[in-house]
Amino acid sequence: MKGKLIVALLGSFAASVAMADVSSVLTVDIQGPGGHSNGAYGNTNAVHAGARAIMGIEKAIPSQKQCVVSGFSGGVSVNAIAADGHFKVSLNAKDEKEMAQLKQKVEAAVKKGVDAENAFRSVKPGQLTGGVPAEVRYTIK
C-alpha cells in the first residue's frame, strides 16, 4: 500500500482517516495594529480576519480528509482589539499537483478574509493608525 495514513483528531474523537501521498502543514500569521477597545475602536482586528479566512478555507476545501484547520489563537485580552492571529492548516493530497491546488485555495481564502476585514473597516493600503499600518497583513509559511 502506497502513501501515509493521516488521522485528524478533534478533541477525543477521530474526525477523519485518509490515505495521502503528499501532506503539508501551513502556518498562517495575521498581523494588525491592535489596540484597546475604547481608544482604538474601529481598528482592524487580526482575529476577525483569521475567522473570515477560516470560513473561506472551509468553503474552498470542505473535505476533512484534505484539510484540517487547528490551533487558532490570537489577541491578549477580552477588551482589546487583537493585533495578531495564528492558525495551522494541515493539507493532504494524492499528488503534488493536487497539493499545489490546495495551497492556492488556502492562499486565496486567507487573502479574501484579510481583504474583507480591511474593507469592513474602510482601511486603505498605506494608511497608518497610531504610527503603525492600519491594514491587516498576513504571511503563510
N, C-alpha and C positions, 0 to 999 in steps of 0.2 A: 504494500500500500504506500502510495506516494503522498507527501505533504506533512503538515503539522496538525496536531489535534489542538484546537483552540477551545477553551472553556471560559465563558464570561460569567462572573458571579456578581449578583446584585444582592447585598445583604447575605443571607444564608441560603438563598435559592439559586440553583443553576439556571441562568437565563437562556443560554443557548450553547450548543455544541456544534462546531463546524469544522470541516476539513479545509485547510488553506495551504497553498504552496508559498504564498507571499504574505507576510504580515508586517505592519509598521505601527509605531506609536508616535503621534504628533503631539507636541506641546503648544498650546495656544496661550499667548500672553497678551492681555489688553491693558493699555495704559491711558489714563486721562488726567485731568487736572485735580480732581477730587475737591474736597473742601468740607466745611461744616454746613450742616443742613440749613442753618439760619442765615449765615452771611453769604453763602455761595449757592443759594437756591437757584436752580435753573442750569447749573453746570452739567456738562455731560457726565454720565455715570458708567464706569467701566463694567460693573456687574450687569447693568441693564443691557449694555451692548453684548456682553457674553451670553446672556439669556436669549437675546434675539438671534445670535449666531447659532446657538444650540438648537433652537426651534427650526432654523433653516437647515441645519445638518440633518435633523430628524426627517424633514420633508424630502430632502435630496437623496438620503440613503436610509430608507425605512427599515431595512433588514438588520436585526441584531446579530446576524451571522456575519455581516460585512462590517458593521460599525457599532462601537460602544463608546459613549462619552462618559468620562468619570473624573473624579477629583476636582469638581468645581469649587473654587474658593475665591475670596477677594474681599476688599473692604476691611475696615478696622473697628467700626462701631455702628450701633443701630442708628445714631443720629449724625452720621457722616455720609457724604457723597463718596462712593467708592472710587479711588484713584487707580485701582488695579483689579484685575480679574484673571483667573487662570483655570484651565481645564485640559484634560488629555483626551485624545481621540485615538482609539485603537481600531485599526483597519485590517481586514482580512480579504484577500483576493486570490483568484485561481492562477493569475499570472501577472507579470509586470505591467502589461498594457491596462488591465483592469485596475491595478493599484494606482497607476497614473491618473486614470479617470476618477477614482475615488478621492484622491488627493486634490484634484481640480475642483471637485464638488465641495469639499471641505473649505478650500480657499475661497470659493465663490460665496458660500454661505456665511463665512466669517466676515468677508468684506461687506456683504449686504447687511449683516447685523450691525456692524460698526457704522456704515454709511447711514443706516436708518436712525441710529441713536444721534448721530451728528445732525441729521436733517430735523429730527424731532426737536432738538434744542436750538435749531437755526444757527449752527456754527459753520463758519466758512473756513476753508483751508488757510492757514497762516494767522488766523485770529488768535489773540492772546487774552488770557484772563488771569489776573494776578501775576503777570510776567511769565506765565508758562503757556504752552499751547492749549487752546480751548478745546480742540478736537480730540476725540478718542482715536488712538492708533493701535495697531496690532502687529504681532510677529508670530510666525508659525515655524517651529523647528522640528 
